[in-house]
């Protein structure tokens, strides 16, 4: 099987080449993202391996089908960038990585909370400039605070367990309740209850029509004053304009985002020598109580190894028509 990769970074090639020793597929790598503009580079390939910001709409899938493409392997959990109905109609099988070290993302979410709260990023820069003052660095105890977790799948569950370890009260919301969390004393409540009672809210739900702009003007109005909001899931969960208004009014006291709705034009690139034309992200980064990381929550050695292994295993199963150990890996 020949697999063509898009949105490839050096670390992708490193881990996929290493894992591929057990599969012996032919791997072809492109740094550019997948979209209508680049389809001409695909030749005699059986599968495409895509990432979170690649475009797999009906137009792209139809072009891939004409080129004889049989499989799409997403090396991520989310699939909101794929037209699954078109893939099904065209007979293209689609897989994803449903779980890859959920602790990696959960731990990053907690790191963002601790950084925003205890301002360790600012303290680091101060001390390097020989400024040992503590003014402006005061935080608060997480102990006995209320942390709301929206979405208790693999990542949300891992995050809830970590947060509970700090002695915080954990509230959860999901359409499906996790008995393991309930056994740990974590309480499931309505969305309105979670919004109104939480000192910190962390988003861990998938992006779909029902969750698009879940955080908006109305939902922000139900939150506590000075709430901390964390998003390590998908950028589209947040209405960025409404969040900026919430920051300006001081209703939102802290914001940590590892994802951004328009991130495909920014993230995974070095833009340090260019002028960024996205005024929204520039406005966000101008707030002293906002922390932005560039979709790095997944970025651990363990996660990258699991992503590569799961992705190539799925393609091997497709090719051999084998059953999947985890049926959630198959989308079409």
C-alpha positions in Angstrom: 0.0 0.0 0.0 1.2 3.5 -0.8 0.1 6.2 1.7 0.4 9.9 1.0 0.7 12.2 4.0 -0.3 15.8 4.2 0.4 18.5 6.8 3.6 16.6 7.6 6.1 17.8 10.2 9.5 16.3 10.9 8.2 14.6 14.0 5.4 12.9 12.0 7.9 11.4 9.6 10.1 10.3 12.5 7.4 8.4 14.3 5.6 7.0 11.2 8.9 5.8 9.7 9.8 4.1 12.9 6.4 2.3 13.3 6.2 1.5 9.6 9.1 -1.0 10.0 6.4 -3.4 11.2 4.1 -2.7 8.2 6.4 -2.0 5.2 4.0 0.4 3.5 5.3 2.9 1.0 5.1 6.4 2.7 5.1 9.7 0.8 5.2 13.0 2.8 4.0 16.5 1.9 4.3 19.5 4.2 1.4 21.3 2.6 -2.1 20.9 3.9 -4.6 18.8 1.9 -7.1 20.8 -0.2 -8.2 21.2 -3.8 -5.0 23.1 -4.6 -2.7 20.2 -4.1 -4.5 17.1 -5.4 -2.4 17.0 -8.5 0.7 15.8 -6.5 -1.1 12.5 -5.6 -0.1 9.7 -8.0 -0.8 5.9 -7.7 -1.6 6.2 -4.0 -4.0 3.9 -2.1 -4.5 6.0 1.0 -4.3 9.6 2.3 -3.2 10.3 5.8 -4.6 13.7 7.0 -4.5 15.9 10.1 -6.9 18.2 11.8 -6.7 21.2 9.5 -6.8 19.3 6.2 -9.8 19.7 4.0 -11.7 16.6 3.1 -15.0 18.0 1.7 -17.1 16.4 -1.0 -15.0 18.2 -3.8 -11.7 16.8 -2.5 -13.1 13.4 -1.8 -14.6 13.1 -5.3 -11.2 14.1 -6.8 -9.5 11.5 -4.6 -12.0 8.9 -5.7 -11.3 9.6 -9.4 -7.6 9.0 -8.6 -8.5 5.5 -7.2 -8.1 6.5 -3.5 -9.6 3.7 -1.3 -8.8 4.9 2.2 -8.6 8.1 4.3 -6.7 7.7 7.6 -7.0 10.6 10.0 -4.1 10.8 12.5 -6.3 12.6 15.0 -9.5 11.9 17.0 -11.7 14.7 15.5 -13.4 14.3 12.1 -15.3 17.5 11.7 -13.2 18.3 8.6 -14.4 15.2 6.7 -17.6 14.9 4.7 -18.5 11.4 5.9 -21.6 11.2 3.7 -19.6 11.9 0.6 -17.0 9.3 1.6 -19.7 6.7 2.1 -21.3 7.5 -1.2 -17.9 7.2 -3.0 -16.9 4.0 -1.2 -13.9 5.5 0.5 -13.2 3.9 3.9 -12.3 6.4 6.7 -10.5 5.8 10.0 -9.4 7.9 12.9 -7.4 7.6 16.1 -10.1 7.5 18.7 -7.8 7.5 21.7 -4.1 8.4 21.8 -2.8 9.0 25.3 -5.8 11.0 26.5 -3.6 11.9 29.5 -1.4 14.0 27.1 -4.2 16.4 26.4 -5.6 16.3 29.9 -2.3 17.1 31.4 -1.8 20.0 29.0 -5.2 21.4 30.1 -4.1 21.3 33.7 -0.8 22.9 32.8 -2.7 25.8 31.2 -4.8 26.1 34.4 -1.7 26.2 36.6 0.1 28.6 34.3 -2.8 31.1 34.1 -3.4 30.8 37.8 0.1 30.9 39.3 1.6 33.0 36.3 4.7 30.8 36.1 5.3 32.0 32.5 5.5 35.6 33.7 7.6 34.7 36.7 10.1 32.8 34.5 10.6 35.9 32.3 10.9 38.3 35.3 13.6 36.3 37.0 15.6 36.0 33.9 15.6 39.8 33.9 16.7 39.8 37.6 13.2 41.0 38.7 12.4 39.0 41.9 9.3 41.0 42.8 6.1 39.0 43.5 3.7 41.9 42.7 1.1 40.8 40.1 1.8 37.1 40.5 -0.8 36.2 43.1 -2.9 33.1 42.3 -5.5 31.1 44.1 -5.7 27.5 45.5 -7.3 24.9 43.3 -8.1 23.0 46.5 -11.9 23.1 47.1 -12.6 25.2 44.0 -15.3 23.9 41.6 -14.0 22.7 38.2 -16.6 22.0 35.5 -15.8 19.4 32.8 -17.8 19.5 29.6 -17.4 16.2 27.8 -16.3 13.1 29.7 -15.0 10.9 26.9 -11.4 9.6 27.2 -9.8 13.0 27.6 -12.4 14.5 29.8 -12.3 11.5 32.1 -8.5 11.7 32.3 -8.8 15.5 33.1 -11.5 15.0 35.7 -9.3 12.4 37.5 -6.3 14.8 37.5 -8.4 17.8 38.7 -9.9 15.6 41.5 -6.3 15.0 42.7 -6.0 18.7 43.5 -8.8 18.4 46.0 -11.2 20.3 43.8 -15.0 19.6 43.5 -15.7 18.3 40.0 -18.9 18.8 38.1 -19.4 17.1 34.8 -21.7 17.4 31.8 -22.2 14.9 29.0 -25.1 13.3 27.2 -23.7 10.0 28.4 -22.7 9.7 32.0 -19.5 7.8 32.9 -20.1 5.4 35.8 -16.4 5.3 36.6 -16.4 9.0 37.3 -19.6 8.8 39.3 -18.0 6.1 41.5 -15.2 8.5 42.2 -17.7 11.0 43.5 -17.8 13.2 40.5 -21.3 14.7 40.0 -23.1 15.0 36.7 -25.2 18.2 36.5 -27.1 20.1 33.8 -25.2 22.5 31.6 -26.7 25.5 33.2 -25.7 24.2 36.7 -22.2 23.6 35.5 -21.8 27.0 34.0 -23.2 28.9 37.0 -21.3 26.9 39.7 -17.8 26.4 38.2 -14.8 28.5 39.0 -12.9 26.8 36.1 -14.5 25.3 33.0 -12.6 22.9 30.7 -14.0 21.8 27.3 -13.4 18.2 26.2 -16.3 17.6 23.8 -16.2 17.0 20.0 -17.0 19.7 17.5 -20.4 19.0 15.7 -23.4 21.0 14.8 -24.8 20.7 18.4 -21.6 22.0 20.0 -20.6 24.6 17.5 -20.1 27.9 19.5 -21.2 26.1 22.7 -19.4 29.0 24.5 -21.3 32.1 23.3 -22.7 35.3 24.7 -25.6 33.5 26.3 -23.6 30.8 28.0 -20.9 33.2 29.1 -23.6 35.3 30.8 -24.5 32.2 33.0 -20.9 31.8 34.2 -19.4 33.0 37.4 -17.7 36.4 37.3 -13.9 36.0 36.8 -14.3 32.4 35.5 -11.4 30.6 34.0 -12.2 29.0 30.6 -9.9 26.3 29.1 -10.3 24.8 25.6 -8.0 22.0 24.4 -10.6 20.3 22.2 -11.7 22.2 19.0 -11.6 25.9 18.3 -15.2 26.0 16.9 -16.6 25.2 20.4 -15.9 28.9 21.2 -17.5 32.0 19.7 -14.2 34.0 19.8 -15.9 37.4 19.5 -18.2 36.6 22.5 -15.2 35.5 24.5 -13.3 38.7 23.7 -16.3 40.7 24.9 -16.3 38.5 28.0 -12.6 39.3 28.6 -13.1 43.0 28.1 -16.0 43.1 30.5 -13.9 41.0 33.0 -16.7 38.4 33.2 -14.0 35.9 32.0 -11.0 36.3 34.3 -8.7 33.8 32.5 -8.7 32.1 29.1 -6.5 29.3 28.0 -6.8 27.9 24.5 -4.8 25.3 22.6 -7.1 25.5 19.7 -8.6 28.3 17.6 -11.4 28.5 15.1 -9.2 29.9 12.4 -6.1 28.0 13.4 -5.5 26.4 10.0 -4.0 29.7 8.8 -1.6 29.9 11.8 -0.8 26.8 13.8 2.0 24.4 13.1 4.0 27.1 11.2 6.7 29.6 12.2 5.3 33.0 11.5 7.7 34.9 13.6 9.0 36.9 10.7 5.7 37.6 9.1 2.8 40.0 9.7 -0.2 38.1 11.0 -3.3 39.5 9.4 -5.7 37.8 11.8 -6.9 40.6 14.0 -8.9 38.3 16.2 -6.0 36.2 17.4 -3.9 39.3 17.8 -6.5 40.8 20.0 -6.7 37.6 22.1 -3.0 37.6 22.6 -3.0 41.2 23.7 -4.8 40.3 27.0 -2.5 39.6 29.9 -4.8 37.0 31.2 -5.0 34.9 28.0 -2.7 32.0 27.3 -2.5 30.6 23.7 -0.6 27.5 22.7 -0.5 26.2 19.2 -2.4 22.9 19.3 0.3 21.2 21.2 -1.8 19.4 23.9 -1.4 16.1 22.0 2.3 16.5 21.6 4.0 13.9 23.7 6.3 10.9 22.7 3.7 8.5 23.9 0.9 10.1 22.0 2.8 10.3 18.7 3.8 6.7 18.9 0.2 5.6 19.6 -1.1 7.8 16.7 1.4 6.3 14.2 0.6 2.7 15.4 -3.1 3.2 15.4 -3.2 4.9 12.0 -1.1 2.2 10.2 -2.9 -0.6 12.0 -6.2 0.8 10.7 -5.0 0.9 7.1 -3.6 -2.6 7.5 -7.0 -3.8 8.7 -8.8 -2.0 5.8 -6.4 -3.6 3.3 -6.8 -7.1 4.8 -10.5 -6.6 5.5 -9.9 -7.5 9.2 -12.1 -6.6 12.1 -11.0 -3.6 14.2 -10.1 -4.2 17.8 -11.6 -0.7 18.5 -14.7 -0.2 16.3 -14.6 3.5 17.2 -11.6 3.8 14.9 -13.8 3.3 11.8 -15.9 6.2 10.6 -17.0 4.8 7.2 
